[in-house]
Amino acid sequence: MNAKAKTAPAAVQEQGTSSPAAAPQLPALGEQVTVQDPTGALMNLETGQRFAAGEPTPSA
């Protein structure tokens, strides 16, 4: 598969505006994304292990 890599945020920040923020665009099924978790608390459901803290990790 040769899909563009995207970065998925580990946390969504709230904005202090009165208008609702646009929802982030979700990756398409089978699209490869890069996950970066600064805490190392997120579980990779493909491998059953935790994502490495602070290290971008490819995930499909």
C-alpha positions as CSV (number, residue, x, y, z in Angstrom):
1,M,0.0,0.0,0.0
2,N,1.3,3.4,-0.9
3,A,-1.0,5.8,1.0
4,K,0.0,9.2,2.3
5,A,1.0,9.2,6.0
6,K,-1.0,11.4,8.3
7,T,-0.4,12.3,11.9
8,A,-3.2,11.5,14.3
9,P,-3.4,13.6,17.4
10,A,-3.3,11.8,20.8
11,A,-5.4,14.5,22.4
12,V,-7.8,17.2,21.0
13,Q,-7.5,20.7,22.4
14,E,-10.5,22.8,23.0
15,Q,-10.7,26.2,21.5
16,G,-12.2,29.2,23.5
17,T,-14.5,30.3,20.7
18,S,-18.3,30.5,20.6
19,S,-18.6,28.8,17.3
20,P,-18.2,25.0,17.1
21,A,-14.9,23.8,15.7
22,A,-14.9,21.7,12.6
23,A,-14.5,18.0,13.2
24,P,-11.0,16.7,12.2
25,Q,-11.0,14.6,9.0
26,L,-10.7,10.9,9.8
27,P,-8.4,8.7,7.8
28,A,-10.0,6.4,5.2
29,L,-10.2,2.7,5.9
30,G,-6.8,1.1,5.2
31,E,-5.0,4.4,5.1
32,Q,-1.7,4.5,7.0
33,V,-1.4,7.0,9.7
34,T,1.5,8.0,12.1
35,V,0.6,7.9,15.8
36,Q,2.6,9.9,18.3
37,D,1.8,9.6,22.0
38,P,3.9,11.7,24.3
39,T,2.9,9.7,27.4
40,G,3.2,6.1,26.1
41,A,-0.3,5.3,27.4
42,L,-2.1,4.5,24.1
43,M,-2.6,0.9,23.3
44,N,-1.8,-0.3,19.7
45,L,-4.7,-2.6,19.0
46,E,-2.9,-4.2,16.0
47,T,0.0,-5.4,18.1
48,G,-1.4,-5.5,21.6
49,Q,1.5,-3.3,22.9
50,R,1.7,0.3,23.9
51,F,2.9,3.0,21.4
52,A,6.4,4.2,22.3
53,A,6.4,7.5,24.2
54,G,7.2,10.5,22.0
55,E,8.1,8.3,19.0
56,P,6.1,8.5,15.8
57,T,4.9,5.0,14.9
58,P,3.3,4.0,11.6
59,S,0.0,2.3,12.0
60,A,-2.6,1.1,9.4
